[in-house]
Amino acid sequence: MDVDEDRIDEAVLALLWLTLHNGARAWKGHDWDALDRLHRKGLILNPANKAKSVVLTEDGLHEAERLFEALFARRPAPAR
């Protein structure tokens, strides 16, 4: 299977939004490769530390919120 890592990264970033606490911290119980890619993209600070959470950058916070809404928000039912 040809996996689109960018789409995986988008889903992981959206799920980080779901677990936000203390401002910009999110639980980092996600795939390490995806977290490393998000770090390289400048969306989170370095996840390789002893903390159980990761810090989203300002860009990461905005993108995580946008992706969470795009991927998981209910859409209004079409008018009949």
N, C-alpha and C positions, 0 to 999 in steps of 0.2 A: 504494500500500500504506500502511495506517495502522500506523506503527511505535510500539511501546510503549517509550519511552525509559527508563522505570523498569526494565524487564526487561533492557535493554541495560546499564544502569548496574550492575545486580546481577551480570550475567555478567562485566563488566569488573572489578568489585571482587573477585569470586571468582578471576579470573585474576591479579589483583595479589597475592593470597595465594600463588599458585603460584610467584611469582618473588620472594618475600620474602628479604631478606638483611640483615645488620647490624641485626637487631632489627625495625625497623618500616619499612625501606626496600624499595621494589619498583620494578622496571624500568617506566618509563612509556611504553613503546612501544604505546600504545593511542590510540584516537580522542580528539582534543583536546576535542571537545564533551562527551564522556562524562566525561573527567577534570575538566573545568570544573564539570559538574553534581555530581560526587562531592565536589568542593571546596565548592560552595555548600551541600551537605547536611552538611558538617562531617565527612566520612569520610576525607578526605586534606587535607594542607596544600597551599598554593598550588602547582600544578604548573608555573606560568610562571616557570621559572628555568633556569639553564644546566646543572643537574645532569641526569644521564641517569636518575635515579630520583626517586621521589616518596615522601613520608613519610605513612604511614597514622596517623590519630589513634587513640587508645585505642578509641573506638567503632568506627572503621573496621576495626581489627584484629579485634575480636570479630565484627563483621558479615561481614567477608571470610571468616573461618574457617567461620562458620555457613553462608554461601552456598556456599562451596567444597564442603563436605560434602553439602549439599542438592542441588547441581547435578551433582557429579562422583563422589561415592563410590558404589562398587558396593553394591547391595542384595543381601542373602542370597536365594538361590533359594528359591522357595516349596516347602514340604514336599509330598511326593507321597504 
